[in-house]
Amino acid sequence: MADYNINTLFEIAFGIKNYAMYRPEGVGSLPNAPGFVYNNIDFIESLEETARVSYMGTPIVFPIKFRGENYKFYNSNGEIENFPVADFDLPSATLVNFRHPKIVSKTTALASNGTVKEMYGFDDWVVDIRGICLRDPGHATAKTAYEQHQKLIEFDEVADSITVIGDLFTDKNISKLTILETEFKQVQGKPGVIPFYMRCISDSPIELDL
């Protein structure tokens, strides 16, 4: 079985340097090595306190799930049909960035510096999801990198907004995502490693009275 350093893979695939790393040395105990000092770090006393753990028993921070529902898809005739899709936990090695633009109208002020701002409202959240599909024997529905890759493609083909579950999204009142684009990369010399990138925007149901 190949052994990959997640920090190195993120740097190769996305140019992201991660200086924080969780290295388990045994369940219920801390690494005991000379020169190591653990200041200002909160340790999880029990794995029951975590929302989800990996198959190695390490905690997964802020897990993300695409909830399975009857979603809309295009059939071979270009018509919309509903098909059931199962729940999918995004790969453990997943990072999310959030950006929330405002809709602001600016008018240049004559004989003065700056502009006059008039705020109309808030735009959708822009959500960038970057991750790496890796072998995960403990995954509920996709245990290999290729199976996780196939599940991501399935959700990418949804012609509808997708229900997303995760504390990072709940804190921002995001319950639905629309996938704008999906990208898969290759990592040279790393079989069984599939980096992915999804650009999404938040969505919310709006009822119009006619």
N, C-alpha and C positions, 0 to 999 in steps of 0.2 A: 504494500500500500504506500502510495506517495505521501510524503510529508511536506506541506507547504507552509510558508510563513505568510499569514494574512496581510501583515503590514507591507511586506515586500510586494505581494500581488496587487494591492491597491495602488502602490506607487508605480508599478509597471503598467497597469491597465488605465489608471485615471490621473496619474501624477499627483496623488494625494499622499502626503507623508503623515503617518500616524505615530506620534511619539509615546502614546499610552498603550500598554499591552498588558493583558491579563494572562498570567502564566500559572496554571494550576500545578501545585506540587503534591496534592493529596486532598481528598475531601475532608473538611473539618479541621485542617491544619494550615499554617502559613509557611512559606518557604523559610528555611532556617539556614542562611548562608552568611558568612562574615562580610561586612560592608554594606548590608542591606538595611535601610532604615525606612520604616513605614509610618510617616507622619501625615496627618490630615487625610487619612484614607478610611472610609467606612467599609467594613467587611461584612458580608452576609453570613450570619451565623447558621442559617438553615436554608437548604435549597427550596424549602416550601415557601420562602418569602419571595421567590422569583416567579415571574409570570410563565416562563418557559426555560427549559434547560436543554443543552445539546446532548447528543448521544454519549459524549464523554463525561457528562455530569456537570459541565461548566454553565454558569448562568448566561442567558441571552438577554442583553439589555435592550429594552423597547422593541419587542417582537412586533412584526407587522403581518397582517393577514388580509388577503382578498377574500371576501365572503362569497360563497357559492349561492347562486340564485338562478332563476330563469332569465337569462340575458338575451338581448336581441343580436342576431347574426344575419349576414347576407347569405342566402342560399346560392346554388349554382345558376339560378335564373335572375339573380340580382334583387330578389325579394326579401323583405325582412321576415324572419321567423324567430320564435323563442325556443331556446335550447337550454337544458339544465347544465350547470357547471358546478363542480365540487369546490369546497373550500380549499384555499391554498395558502400555506404559511410561506412567506418570502424567505429566501435563503438566510441563514444566520449571519453571514457576512454581508450585511446591507446597511448603507448609510443614506440618510435623507436630508436634503436641504430645502428650506422653505423661504419663499419671498412673497411679500404682499404689497403689490403696487397700489397707489392711490390715483384716482381719476381727478386731475387738477387742471383747471384752465388758468393760464398765465397771460397777463396783458402787460406789455411794456409801458412803464410810466414815463411820459415825456418830461424832459428837463429834470429828471431825477434818477437816482440809482435804483437798481433792482426792478422787480415786477410786482404787479398786483395779483394775488392768488385768490381764486374762487374754487373751492373744493366741491365737486359734484358727488363724489362717493368713493367706494372702494372697489377695486378690481378683484378678480378671482385670485386665490392663492396659486402661486407657481411652485410646483413640487417636483424636485429632481431626485429621482431614486437611482442610486448606484449600488451595485452589488456584484457578488461573484457566486456562480453556481458551482458547488463542490459536492463531493460524495458525502452523504449524510444518512447512515443506516437508521437513524432514529426519526427521520422525517415521516410524517403521517401518510403522505401521498406521493412523494417524489424523492427517492433515495439516491439517485445518481444525478450528476451534473446535467446529463442529457435530458432526463425526465423533468428536472426543474426548468430547463430551457424550453421544453415543449409546453409546460404549463404557462410560462410567461407568454409564449406565442399565442396560446389559446385565449388568454385575457386580452392580449393586444388586438385580436380579431373581433372583440366584442364591439358592436355598434351601439353602445350605450354607456352610461356612467356606471362605475364599479363601486360597490360598497367596500370601504376600507376600515379595518379595525386596528387600533393601536393607540397607546397613550399619547404619543406625539401628535396624532391627528385629533384626538378628542379634546386636548388642551386648546386647540385652535378652532374648535367647532367644525371640523371637516369630517364628513361622513361618506362623501361620494367623490370619486376621482374620474376625470375623463383623460384617457391616455392620448397625448398628441403625437408622440413618436417613440419608437423603441429601437435600440441599437445593441447589437451583439459584437463583441470584439474577440480576437484571437490572441493568446499569449504564447509566444514562441517557446517551444521546448517544455510546455506544461500541459500534457494531456489530462483530460478530466477537469479542466479549469475553463469556465465560460463566463467572462465578465459581461454584464448587461447594464444598460442605462435606459431609464424611462423618464421622459418629460411629461408631466401631467399638470392639469389645472383642477382646482376644486369645483364641485358642482353642487347645486342645491335645488330641490324641486320648487317651482314657482307656480302658484295657481292664479289664473287670470279669470276674472268675472266678465263675461260677455253679455 
